[in-house]
Amino acid sequence: MSPTPERSRPAGRSPLKANIENINTGAQAAPPVQVAPAPEPQAPPTPPAAASDETKSVTVKLSGSVIGKAKSAVLQTSGKPGGHRSFAGLVQAAVEREVQRLAEEFNDGQPYESHQGEFRRGRPFS
């Protein structure tokens, strides 16, 4: 068996050199303008549990109309305050709000503990 040849990067031996030319547009340079720094945008507070959690993939089935409406909502609100930048972000926020609502209604306002097991598979009993 012969040894595998070592690969080299072609960029290291390229004979091409950048040629940068000054462009004279005939315009006079304007004096520098003093601009006040823009205030830093305040990010919405992130729940402490969500900040340290790792993300995992989950497969769910949703109706086509709900998916279409959700995608439209993300596209139309992604740059606005309170909007979501991704479909996953919208789903994450919606699930968090619903879990909080369920905890307030059915668990005396106490947050649910994280379930570590799996759901029963197969058809439901009823």
C-alpha positions, 0 to 999 in steps of 0.5 A: 500500500502506498501512502496517501499523498498530502494535499496542499491549498492552492491559495498559498501558491497563487501568482495573482496579486490584488491591484487596488487603484484610487478613484477620483470622482471629482467631488470634494471630501465633506467634513466629518460629521459628529454622530451621537451613538445610538442607544443600545436596544433593550432585549426582552428578558429571557426566562432563566430556564430557557437560557441554559437549556440545550435545543433539541429537535421535536417532530409534531404534526400541525395542520397545513393552514396553521403552518401557513399562517404561522410562517406568514406571521413570522415573515411579516413581524420578524423585524418588529418589536414583539415579532419572531425571527424564525418559525422555531422561535414562534413555536418556542414562545407559543409553547412556553405561553401555553405551558405557563397558562396550564400551570396557572390553571391546573397546577396552582400557578406552580411551574411544571417540572421537566419530564425526563421520560418519554410518552407512551407510543402507539394509539391512545386508549380512547 
